[in-house]
Amino acid sequence: MAIGYSRRLRVLEIEFKRGGTYRYFDVPPSVHRNLLGAESKARFYNRHVRGKYRSIHVREVRGR
C-alpha cells in the first residue's frame, strides 16, 4: 500500500497492491497521520477510511 496526502486539499490517495488507486476527499490530517503510524495499515483503513469519505477510483492496477 502506498499512501499520499495533500494537507491543503485534504485529499488522501491510496494505491493498493492489488486493487488500483483511490482518492478520498475531506480527510482530516489526523486520519492520514494515524494511518501512517498504524501497526496494521489495512486494518486502520478498513475501520477509519473505507466507506467514511467520498472517493473516486483513480486508476486500475498496473499491468492489467
ChimeraX commands (.cxc) that place a marker at each C-alpha (Angstrom):
marker #1 position 0.00,0.00,0.00 radius 0.5
marker #1 position 1.37,3.40,-1.00 radius 0.5
marker #1 position -0.12,6.48,0.70 radius 0.5
marker #1 position -0.08,10.13,-0.31 radius 0.5
marker #1 position -1.80,13.14,1.25 radius 0.5
marker #1 position -2.39,16.78,0.35 radius 0.5
marker #1 position -2.84,18.78,3.54 radius 0.5
marker #1 position -4.00,21.82,1.58 radius 0.5
marker #1 position -6.69,19.88,-0.32 radius 0.5
marker #1 position -7.36,17.34,2.47 radius 0.5
marker #1 position -7.10,14.56,-0.11 radius 0.5
marker #1 position -5.80,11.10,0.76 radius 0.5
marker #1 position -4.64,8.87,-2.08 radius 0.5
marker #1 position -4.02,5.17,-1.55 radius 0.5
marker #1 position -2.52,2.78,-4.06 radius 0.5
marker #1 position -3.39,-0.79,-3.14 radius 0.5
marker #1 position -1.14,-3.63,-4.18 radius 0.5
marker #1 position -4.00,-5.48,-5.88 radius 0.5
marker #1 position -6.84,-3.02,-6.10 radius 0.5
marker #1 position -5.80,0.07,-8.01 radius 0.5
marker #1 position -5.63,3.61,-6.69 radius 0.5
marker #1 position -8.35,5.53,-4.86 radius 0.5
marker #1 position -8.61,9.18,-3.85 radius 0.5
marker #1 position -10.52,10.16,-0.69 radius 0.5
marker #1 position -11.80,13.70,-0.13 radius 0.5
marker #1 position -12.15,15.88,3.00 radius 0.5
marker #1 position -9.90,13.62,5.07 radius 0.5
marker #1 position -8.55,15.29,8.22 radius 0.5
marker #1 position -4.76,15.40,8.66 radius 0.5
marker #1 position -5.12,13.31,11.83 radius 0.5
marker #1 position -6.53,10.39,9.82 radius 0.5
marker #1 position -3.53,10.49,7.47 radius 0.5
marker #1 position -1.11,10.74,10.39 radius 0.5
marker #1 position -2.78,7.88,12.27 radius 0.5
marker #1 position -2.87,5.73,9.13 radius 0.5
marker #1 position 0.88,6.18,8.65 radius 0.5
marker #1 position 1.53,5.25,12.29 radius 0.5
marker #1 position -0.85,2.31,12.43 radius 0.5
marker #1 position 0.54,-1.11,13.26 radius 0.5
marker #1 position -1.75,-2.54,10.56 radius 0.5
marker #1 position -2.46,-0.04,7.80 radius 0.5
marker #1 position -5.02,-2.38,6.22 radius 0.5
marker #1 position -6.96,-2.72,9.47 radius 0.5
marker #1 position -6.84,1.06,10.10 radius 0.5
marker #1 position -8.02,1.69,6.54 radius 0.5
marker #1 position -10.94,-0.72,6.91 radius 0.5
marker #1 position -12.03,0.79,10.24 radius 0.5
marker #1 position -11.42,4.50,9.68 radius 0.5
marker #1 position -11.30,5.31,5.94 radius 0.5
marker #1 position -13.22,2.78,3.85 radius 0.5
marker #1 position -16.81,3.95,3.37 radius 0.5
marker #1 position -16.31,7.04,5.54 radius 0.5
marker #1 position -15.19,9.56,2.91 radius 0.5
marker #1 position -16.29,10.43,-0.61 radius 0.5
marker #1 position -13.91,8.72,-3.01 radius 0.5
marker #1 position -13.11,8.08,-6.65 radius 0.5
marker #1 position -11.28,5.24,-8.33 radius 0.5
marker #1 position -8.29,6.90,-9.97 radius 0.5
marker #1 position -6.70,4.01,-11.86 radius 0.5
marker #1 position -6.61,0.26,-12.24 radius 0.5
marker #1 position -3.86,-2.00,-11.04 radius 0.5
marker #1 position -0.76,-1.65,-13.20 radius 0.5
marker #1 position -0.10,-4.44,-15.64 radius 0.5
marker #1 position -3.74,-5.39,-16.18 radius 0.5
marker link #1:1,2 radius 0.2
marker link #1:2,3 radius 0.2
marker link #1:3,4 radius 0.2
marker link #1:4,5 radius 0.2
marker link #1:5,6 radius 0.2
marker link #1:6,7 radius 0.2
marker link #1:7,8 radius 0.2
marker link #1:8,9 radius 0.2
marker link #1:9,10 radius 0.2
marker link #1:10,11 radius 0.2
marker link #1:11,12 radius 0.2
marker link #1:12,13 radius 0.2
marker link #1:13,14 radius 0.2
marker link #1:14,15 radius 0.2
marker link #1:15,16 radius 0.2
marker link #1:16,17 radius 0.2
marker link #1:17,18 radius 0.2
marker link #1:18,19 radius 0.2
marker link #1:19,20 radius 0.2
marker link #1:20,21 radius 0.2
marker link #1:21,22 radius 0.2
marker link #1:22,23 radius 0.2
marker link #1:23,24 radius 0.2
marker link #1:24,25 radius 0.2
marker link #1:25,26 radius 0.2
marker link #1:26,27 radius 0.2
marker link #1:27,28 radius 0.2
marker link #1:28,29 radius 0.2
marker link #1:29,30 radius 0.2
marker link #1:30,31 radius 0.2
marker link #1:31,32 radius 0.2
marker link #1:32,33 radius 0.2
marker link #1:33,34 radius 0.2
marker link #1:34,35 radius 0.2
marker link #1:35,36 radius 0.2
marker link #1:36,37 radius 0.2
marker link #1:37,38 radius 0.2
marker link #1:38,39 radius 0.2
marker link #1:39,40 radius 0.2
marker link #1:40,41 radius 0.2
marker link #1:41,42 radius 0.2
marker link #1:42,43 radius 0.2
marker link #1:43,44 radius 0.2
marker link #1:44,45 radius 0.2
marker link #1:45,46 radius 0.2
marker link #1:46,47 radius 0.2
marker link #1:47,48 radius 0.2
marker link #1:48,49 radius 0.2
marker link #1:49,50 radius 0.2
marker link #1:50,51 radius 0.2
marker link #1:51,52 radius 0.2
marker link #1:52,53 radius 0.2
marker link #1:53,54 radius 0.2
marker link #1:54,55 radius 0.2
marker link #1:55,56 radius 0.2
marker link #1:56,57 radius 0.2
marker link #1:57,58 radius 0.2
marker link #1:58,59 radius 0.2
marker link #1:59,60 radius 0.2
marker link #1:60,61 radius 0.2
marker link #1:61,62 radius 0.2
marker link #1:62,63 radius 0.2
marker link #1:63,64 radius 0.2
view
